[in-house]
């Protein structure tokens, strides 16, 4: 595996909010705590030192039992130790891990823990995968794409997806020992995901947490009660959102007066003002989930995608309200993976990664403009006509003021005519270079399947099947503290 790295700004693919956050622009500093730098973790560790020993004990017990339920031992960590801290990423329970970026999230988190161990050897750091077991949007996770095929699980089950049983889980045509074991031995989707994540990343120290547990929720109960009975959170998030939008940033989430669900054996129902709920049935929504995470984990950092970083920035006021340290936010690593053949074709055609992020129209236009030996635009002719038309307009106005409008109309007609001619020249040259254009679009389609970023579409098995060390090589390649896009060639 070889790779090149590209700055985020060079690809025109990332939001202004993310770029400004990473640049630590002063206008954003009220929306987070410590910035995304290794040196800032010293202060973050100090902020989290007061994490309750009782919460650590509950967390260790719950995790030990969850691993025992799948016949496995939790990675050798002791979260009861006051010098042990976590770094976390979270994601839904996609089948077969879902798209590539789920793997990228986990690799980034593991590598962050490694970097922190090297920088702060007197503490221990545990990478955690927060399993979104209480999520109920099954359509988002019930499929994955590999080898040009969509594999899908259709079930009538409803409610928290982590509780789904696997009695109707489909038979996937290709065989893989890790996933075969997970889906045959796991009693629920949550257990199956823990089994295969432990097989893939357990040796790297990754700990998988299912927070759908009454003991953990009892720690979070006071905050849920404040939300349900007093509706204290929605005004704070709304005010923060308005501030961010006034600065010109796009926001991701909206709070409700009540930000909780009730979990039943077959559903996840939104709670409203005046409702009541048993703690074992309560489930935080997207607004309260980050708070829940930071209340039950001795956590220092959260690693997520651009949208996740954006919505965490909307929540700083909630952390301040409850006097909970706001974690350091880090974007996960991003990558595109090319075969050697694809890399060679792209190089031969002079295609850069930035080119491939363009839409098809811009890609074709810019490619042809670079490759042609002809002048295809009519800008020079338009500029040459301008002084002539200006002089004609002045002469016509001097003779008869009503003639000026006629000259201006002719100017507009000539300008449009030149523009139409330029389009014809470009289309003609594109036809002349038809074979090359088709090769360019084939590379674009292969690396952006169905118009999506590869990492948001393709499953990692498409690469790992022929490159068994794919994950290990990612672990050796990604650096979660340097914010760049990786162009990987296998």
Beta strands, then each sheet from edge to edge (+ up, - down):
strand 1: 2-7
strand 2: 84-91
strand 3: 124-131
strand 4: 143-146
strand 5: 149-152
strand 6: 207-210
strand 7: 260-263
strand 8: 268-270
strand 9: 282-284
strand 10: 299-304
strand 11: 328-331
strand 12: 334-338
strand 13: 484-489
sheet 1: 1+ 13- 12-
sheet 2: 6+ 3+ 2+ 10+ 11+
sheet 3: 4+ 5-
sheet 4: 8+ 7- 9+
end
